[in-house]
Amino acid sequence: APPAAAAAAAVRESMSELTVAEVRRHMDASGFSAAFIRPSSDNGRLESGLIISWVQTRGRLEKGSGDSGKDLVMMREGGFPEVLLSGVAGLSEAVFSPSGVSFAVQTKDALLLGDTADLSTRSWVTLRAGESFAGRPTWVREESVLFAVSGGEPKRDRLFMHKRGQIKSERGGPLFVAAHGGALLNWDHSQDEDDAAHIAVVHRLPDAMLAEIVLMDHRDRGLDDRSGSKVVAVDCRQEYCTPQVGFLAPDALDGPPGPSLLLRLNALPLLNGGHLCDAERLKTLPKDAVKEAVHGLWLIEDLKAPRLSPVHMGPPNRIDVFSGSYGRPGAAEGFRLDPSRCRVFLSARTTGTEQQADGVPISYSDDLYELSAAAEGDGSLELLPLRTATHEGGPGKGCKIPVAYGETGGDRGQGEVLVVYHHRSPTARGDLWLASQSKPNRFCSWRGGASGREARLTKTMPLSLQRKLLTPTEVMVRNEAAPHCGGKALPIHALRFAPEGDGPLQPLLWLHGGPMCQLSFDYNPLLSWLASCGYLVLAPNFSGSTGNGLGFMNRVMADGCGVADLSDCLACAEYLKTEARKVEPRLDTSRGVAVAGHSWGGYLASM
């Protein structure tokens, strides 16, 4: 039941009222991308510099009005936003070419080719009846793109390549065709000439829990033709995070000649060595074998004899290399390669319930890292932190996704390094920031301000909305009765939202869906709105949630589903009736604890 009218009124007196329309149907900015333009000597129309882009979604006037149109916006460094496309249905982000002089944009029925010199676009590829785009396009040098479609005939995801000058209605045979019920998640090209090129594809299998990494040569194929291709790895927990592939340049590592393949993967080590490379073999392994999967970054150095090698990230399953989000993250999530494909930047966060014994809290916010050659000089890779500023002038705590990379001069790795990244938090829907880095690998000078400061590139969120949002407190709830923990208490990360004011607050336990999802230190205005209605809101990341290691997600496998997660929710309800009252004297538990949730959280609420 809602709190008493008098209590709600007292809360609203101290807080500008956040309306449902602001939470659910306001205009939105997403699809952020950027590039540092590096024009060739024969392109005199274009100057070097930063260009950024985003997709502005128009607000819906009434519920159920559908897609009311999206605008593609671009802005050059030091300039003003310009609308390139207006009111376009199904508009995707702009994907810039390696030099930044061109970009590709997907719409509901066409792939457009754009020119950053005059910000013009033209139709490049047209879809056929019943087709739609799948995933985001990938550039092959400056003259081609890899793109995928779904639907049409046959009704299976297909990967194609299209070159400049090729007639937009013409299309060669597919390079890869997904299985019935499967999907193409992402892909990359080694950037070699066609005869020597390799293509890597992340292919989600029909059972939706497994994905295979396919390495193949460059050739057109029939529907079920797998000649010239090989499965080099299997992701057996792809619901934890989307697997990703990216080719590194031949001179990025001191290994065999030729490109190497970087993978973000939940790989399963085998007892006799190596890793699972055959999804069918999983059926012959013990029932709980997938619980031994290891999340992280992996490297295949020799594409002729592919073998997975782990990237050093500390103890297994203690670092997550993805930026989790309950909604749309605002930018393409995943590691980012520089145009030369010699440097890698990514988001990461610490995980693992055992960290409580170390005194290191579980983190649901991100830091930025660079992937670098290990100090041992043995050709291995390790993560080096590039911590962005959290002081006044910086974006502060939150979720970060690297977007673009550039340099101001000097030999590779010696000049000033510029990193554009997307930042979002409970009070920020998401915008682009720019930071500069100098050796050694730490941020020590900041472009656009005094030393130790960062530059904000976009301001797309209405201040009237931002002022009404709350910054939650992160708390750890101990579940003393957690099943399958050997009698030890299980720490549960949760966000606690409480409005200002003196009026009494009713306790509300809000449960996310999934259950294999997470509530990061991220933008979620619904929870601020519930708090503005007079509730103290506790939103936990209960067992089964992502973002706290594979082991924590695995707690809801098989008989743990509806048991381990429910046990954590009951512990959080008990926290609201006991521990929370010690830190929040306004809490009124005389009417019990309210519980609500979305999707799977709704099922848990009914239980």
C-alpha positions as CSV (number, residue, x, y, z in Angstrom):
1,A,0.0,0.0,0.0
2,P,1.2,3.6,-0.7
3,P,2.4,5.7,2.3
4,A,-0.1,8.0,3.9
5,A,-0.8,11.2,2.0
6,A,0.6,13.4,4.8
7,A,3.9,11.5,4.8
8,A,4.3,11.7,1.0
9,A,3.6,15.5,1.1
10,A,6.3,16.0,3.8
11,V,8.8,14.3,1.6
12,R,7.9,16.3,-1.5
13,E,8.2,19.6,0.4
14,S,12.0,19.0,0.6
15,M,12.4,17.5,-2.9
16,S,11.2,18.7,-6.3
17,E,8.6,16.2,-7.4
18,L,9.9,13.7,-10.0
19,T,7.0,12.9,-12.4
20,V,6.3,9.5,-14.1
21,A,6.5,11.3,-17.5
22,E,10.1,12.4,-16.7
23,V,11.1,8.8,-15.7
24,R,9.5,6.9,-18.5
25,R,8.8,9.1,-21.5
26,H,11.4,11.9,-21.7
27,M,13.7,12.5,-24.6
28,D,16.8,10.3,-24.6
29,A,20.3,10.5,-25.9
30,S,22.1,7.2,-26.7
31,G,24.3,5.6,-29.3
32,F,27.3,7.8,-28.4
33,S,30.4,7.4,-30.6
34,A,33.5,9.4,-31.5
35,A,36.6,9.5,-33.6
36,F,39.9,11.3,-33.9
37,I,40.0,12.3,-37.6
38,R,43.3,11.5,-39.4
39,P,42.8,12.6,-43.0
40,S,45.1,11.4,-45.7
41,S,47.4,13.7,-47.6
42,D,45.1,13.8,-50.6
43,N,42.1,14.8,-48.6
44,G,42.4,18.5,-48.3
45,R,38.8,19.0,-47.3
46,L,39.3,17.7,-43.8
47,E,41.3,18.8,-40.8
48,S,42.5,16.6,-37.9
49,G,40.4,16.8,-34.8
50,L,37.8,15.1,-32.6
51,I,34.2,14.5,-33.9
52,I,31.5,13.0,-31.7
53,S,28.0,11.7,-32.5
54,W,24.9,10.5,-30.7
55,V,21.3,9.5,-31.4
56,Q,18.6,11.8,-29.9
57,T,15.3,9.9,-29.3
58,R,12.3,12.1,-29.4
59,G,10.0,12.1,-26.4
60,R,6.8,10.2,-26.7
61,L,3.6,12.2,-26.3
62,E,1.4,9.4,-25.1
63,K,1.8,5.8,-24.0
64,G,1.9,3.3,-26.9
65,S,2.8,5.9,-29.6
66,G,5.8,3.7,-30.6
67,D,9.0,4.9,-32.2
68,S,8.4,8.6,-32.7
69,G,11.6,9.2,-34.6
70,K,15.3,9.5,-33.9
71,D,17.8,12.2,-34.9
72,L,21.5,11.6,-35.7
73,V,23.6,14.4,-34.2
74,M,27.3,15.2,-34.8
75,M,29.6,17.8,-33.3
76,R,33.1,18.7,-34.2
77,E,35.6,19.7,-31.5
78,G,34.9,23.3,-30.5
79,G,31.7,23.4,-32.7
80,F,28.0,23.1,-32.2
81,P,25.7,20.1,-32.6
82,E,24.4,19.5,-36.1
83,V,21.4,17.3,-37.0
84,L,22.3,15.1,-39.9
85,L,19.2,12.9,-40.0
86,S,15.9,13.7,-38.5
87,G,12.9,11.6,-37.5
88,V,14.4,8.3,-38.7
89,A,13.0,5.0,-37.5
90,G,15.4,2.3,-36.4
91,L,18.4,4.7,-36.4
92,S,21.7,3.2,-34.9
93,E,24.8,4.9,-33.7
94,A,27.4,6.2,-36.2
95,V,30.4,3.8,-36.6
96,F,33.5,5.7,-37.8
97,S,36.1,4.3,-40.1
98,P,39.7,3.8,-38.7
99,S,40.8,7.3,-40.0
100,G,37.5,8.9,-38.9
101,V,36.9,10.4,-42.4
102,S,33.8,8.2,-43.0
103,F,31.1,6.7,-41.0
104,A,28.3,4.1,-41.4
105,V,24.8,4.3,-39.9
106,Q,22.0,1.7,-40.0
107,T,18.4,2.7,-40.3
108,K,15.2,0.6,-40.5
109,D,15.7,-0.2,-44.2
110,A,19.2,0.9,-45.3
111,L,22.9,1.2,-44.4
112,L,24.1,4.7,-45.0
113,L,27.6,5.9,-45.8
114,G,28.6,9.3,-44.3
115,D,31.4,11.8,-44.9
116,T,32.8,13.7,-42.0
117,A,34.1,16.5,-44.2
118,D,30.6,17.8,-45.1
119,L,28.5,15.6,-42.8
120,S,26.6,14.2,-45.8
121,T,25.1,10.8,-46.0
122,R,23.9,8.5,-48.9
123,S,22.4,5.1,-49.1
124,W,25.0,2.4,-49.3
125,V,23.1,-0.9,-48.8
126,T,19.4,-1.5,-49.0
127,L,17.6,-4.2,-47.1
128,R,15.3,-6.7,-48.8
129,A,11.7,-7.5,-47.8
130,G,11.5,-8.8,-44.2
131,E,15.1,-8.1,-43.3
132,S,16.5,-6.0,-40.5
133,F,20.0,-5.3,-39.3
134,A,21.6,-7.4,-36.5
135,G,24.4,-5.9,-34.4
136,R,26.6,-3.0,-35.5
137,P,28.8,-2.8,-38.6
138,T,32.5,-3.2,-38.6
139,W,34.9,-1.4,-40.9
140,V,37.4,-3.2,-43.0
141,R,40.2,-0.7,-43.5
142,E,38.6,2.4,-45.2
143,E,36.8,0.8,-48.1
144,S,34.4,-1.9,-46.8
145,V,32.1,-2.9,-43.9
146,L,31.0,-6.1,-42.4
147,F,27.3,-6.1,-41.5
148,A,24.7,-8.7,-40.5
149,V,21.0,-9.0,-41.3
150,S,18.2,-11.2,-39.8
151,G,14.8,-12.1,-41.2
152,G,14.0,-12.3,-44.9
153,E,14.9,-15.5,-46.7
154,P,16.2,-17.6,-45.1
155,K,15.1,-16.5,-41.6
156,R,18.6,-16.8,-40.2
157,D,21.3,-14.2,-39.3
158,R,23.7,-13.7,-42.2
159,L,27.1,-11.8,-42.3
160,F,28.0,-9.9,-45.5
161,M,30.7,-7.5,-46.7
162,H,30.0,-4.5,-48.8
163,K,32.6,-2.3,-50.6
164,R,32.6,1.3,-51.7
165,G,31.4,1.6,-55.2
166,Q,29.4,-1.6,-55.0
167,I,25.8,-1.2,-56.2
168,K,23.7,-0.8,-53.1
169,S,21.1,-3.4,-54.2
170,E,23.7,-6.0,-55.1
171,R,24.9,-8.4,-52.5
172,G,27.3,-11.3,-52.8
173,G,26.9,-14.5,-50.9
174,P,27.0,-14.5,-47.1
175,L,30.3,-15.0,-45.4
176,F,28.6,-16.8,-42.5
177,V,25.1,-18.0,-41.7
178,A,23.9,-18.6,-38.2
179,A,22.1,-21.8,-37.2
180,H,18.3,-21.9,-37.0
181,G,17.4,-20.2,-33.7
182,G,21.0,-18.9,-33.3
183,A,22.3,-15.3,-33.7
184,L,25.4,-13.3,-34.7
185,L,26.5,-11.3,-31.7
186,N,29.6,-9.5,-33.0
187,W,32.4,-10.0,-35.5
188,D,35.7,-8.5,-36.6
189,H,38.1,-8.6,-39.5
190,S,41.9,-8.9,-39.4
191,Q,42.2,-5.9,-41.8
192,D,44.5,-7.9,-44.2
193,E,43.9,-8.1,-47.9
194,D,41.2,-10.5,-48.9
195,D,43.4,-13.5,-49.8
196,A,45.2,-13.3,-46.4
197,A,42.2,-12.0,-44.3
198,H,40.7,-13.7,-41.3
199,I,37.2,-13.1,-39.9
200,A,36.1,-13.9,-36.4
201,V,32.5,-14.3,-35.5
202,V,30.7,-14.8,-32.2
203,H,27.8,-17.2,-33.0
204,R,25.2,-17.7,-30.3
205,L,23.9,-21.3,-30.6
206,P,20.1,-22.1,-30.6
207,D,20.1,-23.1,-26.9
208,A,20.8,-19.4,-26.1
209,M,23.3,-20.3,-23.3
210,L,26.3,-21.2,-25.5
211,A,28.2,-19.2,-28.0
212,E,31.0,-20.4,-30.3
213,I,33.9,-18.3,-31.6
214,V,34.4,-19.1,-35.3
215,L,37.6,-18.2,-37.1
216,M,37.4,-18.3,-40.9
217,D,39.0,-17.1,-44.1
218,H,37.4,-14.6,-46.5
219,R,35.0,-16.3,-48.9
220,D,31.3,-16.4,-49.8
221,R,29.5,-19.4,-48.4
222,G,26.2,-21.2,-48.7
223,L,23.7,-21.6,-45.9
224,D,25.4,-24.5,-44.2
225,D,28.9,-24.3,-45.7
226,R,31.6,-24.2,-43.0
227,S,34.6,-24.8,-45.3
228,G,37.6,-22.7,-44.3
229,S,36.2,-22.1,-40.9
230,K,37.0,-23.5,-37.4
231,V,35.5,-23.2,-34.0
232,V,38.4,-22.0,-31.8
233,A,36.5,-21.5,-28.5
234,V,33.2,-21.9,-26.8
235,D,31.6,-19.4,-24.3
236,C,29.5,-21.6,-22.0
237,R,28.1,-18.8,-19.9
238,Q,27.3,-16.1,-22.5
239,E,24.4,-14.9,-20.5
240,Y,26.9,-13.4,-18.0
241,C,28.2,-11.0,-20.6
242,T,28.3,-10.9,-24.4
243,P,31.4,-12.5,-25.8
244,Q,33.6,-10.2,-27.9
245,V,36.4,-10.6,-30.5
246,G,38.9,-8.2,-31.9
247,F,42.1,-8.6,-34.0
248,L,45.3,-7.1,-32.8
249,A,47.9,-5.8,-35.4
250,P,50.9,-8.1,-36.1
251,D,53.3,-5.7,-34.3
252,A,51.1,-5.4,-31.2
253,L,52.8,-8.4,-29.6
254,D,56.3,-10.1,-29.8
255,G,54.8,-13.3,-31.0
256,P,54.3,-15.2,-34.2
257,P,54.0,-13.1,-37.4
258,G,50.6,-12.1,-38.4
259,P,47.6,-10.8,-36.4
260,S,46.4,-12.2,-33.1
261,L,42.9,-12.5,-31.7
262,L,41.7,-10.9,-28.4
263,L,38.6,-12.4,-26.9
264,R,36.3,-11.6,-24.0
265,L,35.1,-15.0,-23.0
266,N,33.6,-17.2,-20.3
267,A,35.9,-20.1,-21.2
268,L,35.7,-23.7,-19.7
269,P,39.1,-25.2,-18.8
270,L,39.4,-28.9,-19.4
271,L,41.1,-31.4,-17.1
272,N,43.5,-32.6,-19.7
273,G,44.6,-29.1,-20.6
274,G,43.2,-26.6,-23.1
275,H,39.7,-25.2,-23.2
276,L,36.4,-26.3,-24.5
277,C,36.2,-25.8,-28.3
278,D,33.3,-28.1,-29.1
279,A,29.8,-27.3,-27.8
280,E,28.7,-30.9,-28.4
281,R,31.4,-32.2,-26.1
282,L,29.8,-30.3,-23.2
283,K,27.0,-32.9,-23.3
284,T,29.6,-35.6,-22.3
285,L,30.9,-33.6,-19.3
286,P,29.4,-33.7,-15.8
287,K,26.2,-31.8,-15.3
288,D,27.8,-29.0,-13.3
289,A,30.9,-28.7,-15.4
290,V,29.9,-25.2,-16.7
291,K,30.3,-23.9,-13.1
292,E,34.1,-24.1,-13.7
293,A,34.0,-21.5,-16.4
294,V,36.4,-18.6,-16.1
295,H,35.4,-15.1,-17.1
296,G,38.1,-12.8,-18.5
297,L,40.2,-11.8,-21.5
298,W,41.9,-14.4,-23.6
299,L,44.4,-14.3,-26.5
300,I,45.0,-16.5,-29.5
301,E,48.5,-15.5,-30.7
302,D,48.9,-17.9,-33.6
303,L,45.8,-18.1,-35.8
304,K,47.3,-21.1,-37.7
305,A,47.4,-23.1,-34.5
306,P,44.8,-21.5,-32.3
307,R,45.1,-21.9,-28.5
308,L,43.7,-19.8,-25.8
309,S,46.0,-18.0,-23.4
310,P,44.7,-16.0,-20.4
311,V,45.4,-12.3,-20.0
312,H,46.7,-11.7,-16.5
313,M,44.0,-10.1,-14.4
314,G,44.8,-11.4,-10.9
315,P,43.0,-14.3,-9.2
316,P,40.4,-16.0,-11.5
317,N,36.9,-14.5,-11.6
318,R,37.9,-11.5,-9.4
319,I,37.8,-8.9,-12.3
320,D,34.8,-8.4,-14.6
321,V,35.8,-6.9,-18.0
322,F,32.5,-5.5,-18.9
323,S,30.3,-2.6,-17.9
324,G,26.9,-4.0,-16.8
325,S,23.7,-2.1,-17.2
326,Y,20.1,-2.8,-16.5
327,G,19.0,-0.8,-19.4
328,R,20.7,0.6,-22.5
329,P,24.3,1.5,-21.6
330,G,24.3,4.6,-24.0
331,A,27.4,3.5,-26.0
332,A,28.6,0.3,-27.6
333,E,29.8,-1.8,-24.6
334,G,33.1,-3.7,-24.8
335,F,36.8,-3.3,-25.2
336,R,38.0,-0.7,-27.7
337,L,41.0,-0.9,-30.1
338,D,42.9,2.1,-31.3
339,P,43.0,2.7,-35.1
340,S,46.4,1.0,-35.4
341,R,45.0,-2.0,-33.4
342,C,48.1,-1.9,-31.1
343,R,46.4,-0.6,-28.0
344,V,43.3,-1.8,-26.1
345,F,41.2,0.1,-23.6
346,L,38.3,-1.4,-21.6
347,S,36.1,-1.2,-18.5
348,A,36.6,-3.4,-15.5
349,R,35.5,-3.8,-11.9
350,T,36.4,-5.9,-8.9
351,T,34.0,-8.8,-8.0
352,G,33.7,-11.9,-5.8
353,T,32.0,-12.4,-2.4
354,E,35.2,-13.6,-0.9
355,Q,36.6,-10.1,-1.2
356,Q,34.8,-9.1,2.0
357,A,37.4,-11.0,3.9
358,D,40.1,-8.9,2.2
359,G,38.4,-5.7,3.2
360,V,37.9,-4.8,-0.5
361,P,34.2,-4.0,-1.3
362,I,32.4,-5.5,-4.2
363,S,32.2,-2.8,-6.9
364,Y,29.3,-2.1,-9.2
365,S,31.0,0.9,-10.8
366,D,33.8,0.9,-13.4
367,D,37.4,1.9,-13.8
368,L,39.2,2.3,-17.2
369,Y,42.1,0.0,-18.0
370,E,44.7,-0.3,-20.7
371,L,45.8,-3.8,-21.9
372,S,49.5,-3.7,-22.1
373,A,52.5,-6.1,-22.6
374,A,53.5,-7.7,-19.3
375,A,56.6,-6.3,-17.6
376,E,58.2,-9.8,-17.8
377,G,58.6,-9.3,-21.5
378,D,57.4,-12.8,-22.3
379,G,54.8,-11.7,-24.8
380,S,51.9,-12.0,-22.3
381,L,49.4,-9.2,-21.5
382,E,48.2,-7.6,-18.3
383,L,45.7,-5.0,-17.3
384,L,47.0,-1.6,-16.1
385,P,44.6,0.8,-14.4
386,L,43.8,4.2,-16.0
387,R,41.8,5.6,-13.2
388,T,39.8,8.6,-14.2
389,A,39.3,11.6,-11.9
390,T,36.7,11.3,-9.1
391,H,37.4,14.8,-7.6
392,E,35.6,18.0,-8.4
393,G,35.6,18.6,-12.1
394,G,35.6,14.9,-13.0
395,P,32.6,12.8,-13.7
396,G,32.8,11.0,-10.4
397,K,31.8,7.4,-9.5
398,G,29.8,5.5,-12.1
399,C,29.9,3.2,-15.1
400,K,32.4,4.0,-17.9
401,I,32.8,2.7,-21.4
402,P,35.8,3.6,-23.7
403,V,34.6,5.1,-27.0
404,A,37.6,6.5,-28.9
405,Y,41.4,6.8,-28.8
406,G,43.8,9.3,-30.2
407,E,47.3,10.8,-29.8
408,T,48.6,14.3,-30.0
409,G,52.0,13.4,-31.5
410,G,55.3,11.6,-31.0
411,D,56.0,8.0,-31.7
412,R,53.4,5.4,-30.7
413,G,53.1,5.3,-26.9
414,Q,55.3,8.4,-26.4
415,G,52.9,11.3,-27.2
416,E,50.0,12.4,-25.2
417,V,47.2,9.9,-25.3
418,L,43.6,11.0,-25.5
419,V,40.7,8.8,-24.4
420,V,37.0,9.6,-25.0
421,Y,34.7,7.6,-22.7
422,H,31.0,7.5,-21.9
423,H,30.1,7.9,-18.2
424,R,26.8,7.3,-16.5
425,S,25.6,7.3,-12.9
426,P,22.4,7.4,-10.8
427,T,22.2,11.1,-11.4
428,A,23.6,11.2,-15.0
429,R,21.9,9.5,-17.9
430,G,25.2,9.4,-19.7
431,D,27.6,11.8,-21.6
432,L,31.0,11.8,-23.2
433,W,34.2,12.8,-21.4
434,L,37.7,13.4,-22.6
435,A,40.9,12.5,-20.7
436,S,44.5,12.7,-21.6
437,Q,47.2,10.3,-20.5
438,S,51.0,10.5,-20.4
439,K,53.5,7.8,-19.5
440,P,53.8,6.1,-17.1
441,N,50.3,4.5,-17.5
442,R,48.3,6.9,-15.4
443,F,46.2,10.0,-16.0
444,C,48.4,12.9,-15.0
445,S,47.3,15.9,-17.1
446,W,43.9,16.8,-18.4
447,R,43.0,18.4,-21.7
448,G,40.5,21.2,-21.3
449,G,41.3,22.3,-17.8
450,A,43.9,22.5,-15.1
451,S,46.2,19.6,-14.1
452,G,44.2,16.8,-12.7
453,R,40.9,17.7,-14.4
454,E,38.9,16.2,-17.2
455,A,36.8,17.8,-20.0
456,R,33.1,17.1,-20.4
457,L,32.2,16.9,-24.1
458,T,28.4,16.6,-24.1
459,K,25.6,17.8,-21.9
460,T,22.5,16.0,-23.1
461,M,20.5,15.6,-19.9
462,P,18.0,18.2,-18.8
463,L,19.2,19.9,-15.6
464,S,15.6,20.1,-14.4
465,L,15.6,16.2,-14.3
466,Q,19.1,15.8,-13.0
467,R,18.4,18.0,-9.9
468,K,15.5,15.7,-8.9
469,L,17.5,12.4,-8.9
470,L,19.0,10.8,-5.9
471,T,22.5,9.4,-5.3
472,P,22.0,6.0,-3.5
473,T,24.1,4.7,-0.7
474,E,25.8,1.3,-1.4
475,V,25.3,-1.1,1.5
476,M,26.2,-4.8,2.1
477,V,23.5,-7.0,3.5
478,R,24.6,-10.3,5.2
479,N,22.5,-13.3,4.5
480,E,23.3,-15.5,7.5
481,A,21.0,-18.3,6.2
482,A,22.3,-18.4,2.6
483,P,21.9,-22.0,1.2
484,H,25.0,-23.8,-0.1
485,C,27.5,-21.5,1.7
486,G,28.7,-23.9,4.3
487,G,27.1,-22.0,7.2
488,K,29.0,-18.8,6.2
489,A,27.2,-15.5,5.7
490,L,26.8,-14.3,2.1
491,P,27.3,-10.6,1.5
492,I,24.7,-9.0,-0.8
493,H,25.4,-5.7,-2.5
494,A,22.4,-3.3,-2.5
495,L,21.6,0.3,-3.4
496,R,19.6,2.3,-0.8
497,F,17.6,5.3,-2.0
498,A,16.2,7.7,0.6
499,P,14.8,11.2,-0.1
500,E,15.6,14.3,2.0
501,G,13.0,15.6,4.5
502,D,11.6,14.8,7.9
503,G,8.5,12.8,7.0
504,P,8.3,9.1,7.8
505,L,9.4,6.6,5.1
506,Q,7.9,3.3,4.2
507,P,10.4,0.5,3.5
508,L,10.3,-0.9,-0.1
509,L,12.3,-3.8,-1.4
510,W,12.7,-3.5,-5.2
511,L,13.9,-6.6,-7.1
512,H,15.4,-6.5,-10.6
513,G,14.5,-8.9,-13.4
514,G,16.6,-11.6,-15.0
515,P,17.6,-13.0,-12.6
516,M,20.9,-12.8,-14.6
517,C,20.9,-9.0,-14.6
518,Q,22.3,-6.3,-12.3
519,L,21.7,-2.9,-10.8
520,S,25.0,-1.1,-11.2
521,F,25.8,2.3,-9.8
522,D,24.0,3.5,-12.9
523,Y,21.2,5.6,-14.3
524,N,17.8,4.2,-13.1
525,P,15.4,7.1,-12.4
526,L,12.5,4.8,-11.5
527,L,14.2,4.1,-8.1
528,S,14.5,7.9,-7.4
529,W,10.9,8.3,-8.3
530,L,9.8,5.6,-5.9
531,A,11.8,7.3,-3.2
532,S,10.2,10.6,-4.0
533,C,6.8,9.0,-3.3
534,G,7.8,8.5,0.3
535,Y,9.7,5.1,0.3
536,L,13.1,4.1,1.5
537,V,14.0,1.9,-1.5
538,L,16.5,-1.0,-1.1
539,A,17.5,-2.6,-4.5
540,P,19.7,-5.6,-4.0
541,N,21.9,-7.6,-6.4
542,F,20.7,-11.0,-5.1
543,S,22.1,-14.4,-6.0
544,G,21.9,-15.0,-9.8
545,S,22.9,-11.3,-10.5
546,T,25.7,-10.6,-12.9
547,G,28.5,-8.3,-12.1
548,N,29.7,-10.2,-9.0
549,G,31.5,-13.1,-10.6
550,L,30.3,-16.3,-12.4
551,G,30.1,-18.2,-9.1
552,F,27.6,-15.7,-7.8
553,M,25.4,-16.0,-10.9
554,N,25.7,-19.8,-10.8
555,R,23.9,-19.9,-7.4
556,V,20.6,-19.9,-9.3
557,M,21.5,-22.8,-11.6
558,A,19.2,-25.8,-11.4
559,D,17.5,-26.2,-8.0
560,G,19.0,-22.9,-6.8
561,C,16.6,-20.9,-9.0
562,G,13.8,-19.5,-6.8
563,V,15.7,-20.7,-3.7
564,A,19.1,-18.9,-3.4
565,D,17.8,-15.6,-4.8
566,L,14.6,-15.7,-2.6
567,S,16.8,-16.4,0.5
568,D,18.8,-13.2,-0.3
569,C,15.6,-11.2,-0.7
570,L,14.3,-12.3,2.6
571,A,17.6,-11.3,4.2
572,C,17.2,-7.9,2.6
573,A,13.7,-7.6,4.0
574,E,15.0,-8.4,7.4
575,Y,17.7,-5.8,7.0
576,L,15.0,-3.1,6.4
577,K,13.3,-4.1,9.6
578,T,16.5,-4.1,11.7
579,E,19.8,-2.7,10.5
580,A,18.3,0.0,8.2
581,R,16.4,1.5,11.2
582,K,19.7,2.2,12.9
583,V,20.9,4.5,10.1
584,E,17.5,5.9,9.0
585,P,15.4,7.0,11.9
586,R,12.6,8.1,9.6
587,L,11.9,4.5,8.6
588,D,8.4,3.3,9.6
589,T,8.1,-0.5,9.6
590,S,4.8,-0.6,11.5
591,R,3.0,-1.7,8.4
592,G,5.7,-4.2,7.4
593,V,8.0,-4.1,4.3
594,A,6.6,-3.6,0.8
595,V,8.1,-5.6,-2.0
596,A,7.9,-5.1,-5.8
597,G,9.9,-5.9,-8.8
598,H,10.2,-6.1,-12.6
599,S,9.9,-9.3,-14.6
600,W,11.7,-12.1,-12.6
601,G,11.7,-9.6,-9.7
602,G,7.9,-9.7,-9.9
603,Y,7.9,-13.5,-9.5
604,L,10.2,-13.2,-6.5
605,A,7.9,-10.5,-5.0
606,S,5.0,-12.9,-5.3
607,M,7.0,-15.6,-3.6
